[in-house]
């Protein structure tokens, strides 16, 4: 039976699935697991397809699963009072999400929402706990992964709070080009409001800075497509803040 969100057993599960589904990305932490440990990991794993706009993980819900994004683009959102929210970062292919609370409080500390269609696997957190206690190398790699993610979000917050608006927009454009899409030009697949949310700016202010960069010949913009023409200029603006 078809539904708005299709939930099914992962049809791609094969021997050493989590180690072989991808040959790059954060999921490489699974390479240090034995065959038996991988079998434990993928037991009852569920493959889920999300449409654009659907919520993958919800802030303040139980951190019952770890999510591995196989394909697609999603955004991590910190939700405040009322309608206040801040997009902390984006996650693309080959990303692992714990929700920020797998080992502490067992509550998710942010929301994850699909930007495009997203294919991902949900793995029971209890299995992660067991593997961490059994395999020290896996525990170490998972700790490094969480630290990298936290540092990235911290650097983003520091830029938002300490830089002027041109510096924030420069940081965002460089982040999208070098960390998320890894190409130039690129299609952000994000609305102007979403891009503004990532810089903690109003949409009007964000569009104004974008137009200034375009007039200066630093970027070319057409809809959601952005072409960085002068990356050196963006780096200078970013450093000056």
N, C-alpha and C positions, 0 to 999 in steps of 0.2 A: 504494500500500500504506500502510495506516494504521499508525502507531507511537505509542509513548508521547509522543514529542515530534515534532510534525509539522514537517518541513523542506521548503520549497518555494520556487520562484522567486516573488518579490514580485509578486502579481497586480495590485497597485495602481500599479505603476510606470508613470508617464506622463511627458509632457514636463515637465522641471524638477521631477521627483518630490519630491526632498528639500526643495525650496523651497516646495512647495505642499501636501504631505501635511498640514501644520499651518500655521495662520496665527499661532500664538503659541508661546512656549516657547523653549528653548535651541536648537532646530533652526533658528532664524532666522539663525544664523551662516552657513547655506548660501545665504542670499539674495545674498551678495556674490560668488558664483561665476558665471562665465559659463555659457552653455548648453553649450559644449564641456567645461568643467570638471565640470559636473554629470553629463554623460554618462560621463565618466571615473569619477566617484564612484560612480554606481549600476551600473556594469558589473559583472556577476557578484555584485551585492548579493543577499543571501539573507534572505527573510522567515521568521522562526521563531516558533512559538507554544509558550509554556511553560505548564505547569499549575502551580497553587499548590504551593509547596514545592520545585520543581525549581531546580537551580542554573543560573544564566545565565552567570556568569563565576566561575572558581575561582582563589583566591589561589595564587600561586607557579607558575601556568601561563604559557605564552608569551602575550604581549600581541599576538596576531596580528590582532585585529579591534577596531574601535570599534563600540559598540552604541547604536542609537537606539531608545529605548522609545516606541512609538507609543501604546499603551494598557496600563493596568494599574499595579500597585503592586509595588515591589520594595524590598528592604533591602540596604544595604551593610554588610558584616560584616568586622571585623578579627579574624582568628583567631589565638589565642595557643597556648601549649603545652597539650597535653591537650584538654580540652573548653572551655577558656577562650575567650570571644569577647565582642566589644563591637559592638553595632549603632551604626555611626557616624552614619548618616542614612537617610532614605527617599527614594526616587525615584519619581515618578509620570509621568503622561502628558507627552510632549514633552521627555524628558530624554535627554542624551547621556552615555555612559559610556566612558571610555578604560581603565578598570581601574587607573589610577594609574601605569602604566609604559610607555605607548606611546613616549615620547621618552627614557626613562631605563631602562636595563637590559633593556628589552623583556620584563619580567616583571610580571604583575599583582600588586598589593600588597594587594588585598582581594578578598573573595568577594561576589558579588551573587546573591541568591536571590529568587525570585518569592514574593510574599505572596498575590497574587491571580493569576488567569490574566493572562499578559503577552504582548502582541504586539510584536515588535521586529524591527529590521533589523540584520544584521551586515554591516559594511563593512570590506574589507581595509585594514589599517593602512598598507600600502605606498602605497595611493592617497592616504591622508591626508598621508603624508610628501611625496609629489610635489606635492600641492596647496599645502602649506605653503611649499615652496620656490618655487612659481610665483606665488602670490598673497599679497602681503604683508598685505592687508586681512583675508583669511581667517585667516592666521597670527595676526594681532593679535586677532581675535575669538575664536579658539580659546584663545589665551593668557588672555584675560579670563575665559572660561568656566572654565578650569582653576583660575584664581586664586579665582573666586567659590566654587567647590566646595571648595577647600582652606581658605578662610577660614571657611566654614560649619562644616566638620568641626573646625577648630581652636577656634572659639568653643564648640562642643559639648564638646570635651575640656576646655577651661578651666572651663566650668560644672560638669562632672562632678567635676573634681579640687578645685575651690575653693569649691563651694557645699554647704550642708547638704542633707539629703534633701528637705525641703519646697521648697527653691529649685529643685532638679533636676526634681522632678515638675511644678512650675509652668512651668519652661522647656519641658518636653516637651509639656504640654498647649497652650501658646501656639504652639509650633512646629507641632503637628499642625493646629491651627485656622487659623493664618495663612499657613503656608508650604506645607502638603501638601494638605489638603482644602479650604481656603478657604471654609468654611461652618460654621455652628453651628446645631443640633448636627451631629455627624459620627460616622460609623462607622469606627473605627480599623482594623477587619479584622485586628487583632493580638491575640494572646493576652496574658494578664497577664505571662507570662514574657518575651515579646518586649518589652513595654513596660518591664519591669524592666531588661532587658538594655540598653535605650537610655539608662538613667539610671545604669548600673553599680551597681544595688542588687539585693538579694535579692528574690525575688517576694513574700515575706512582708512585708518592709519597704515595698515599693511599695504593696501592697494596704492596709497600715495607713495610709499617708499619703493614699491615695485616699479611704479611709473618713473620715478626718479632714476632708478638703476637702468631702466630701458632707455630713457632719454640720454643718459650718459654713455650709452653703448656698451654697458657691462653685461646686459642680458637681452635676449629676445624672448618675447612671450606671446603665445597664441593659445588661448583657452587654458587647458591644464598642462600644455606643453611648455617647457622652459629650456632655453639653450643658453648656457653660460658662455659668453663671448670673451670675457676678460677675468679669468680666475684670479690672477695676481691682484687685480683691483679689489675683488671680494676679500681676499686674504688680508690686504692692508686695512680695509674697513673693519674687518673682524678683529684684528689686533688692536686697532685704535679704540674699538668699542663704541 
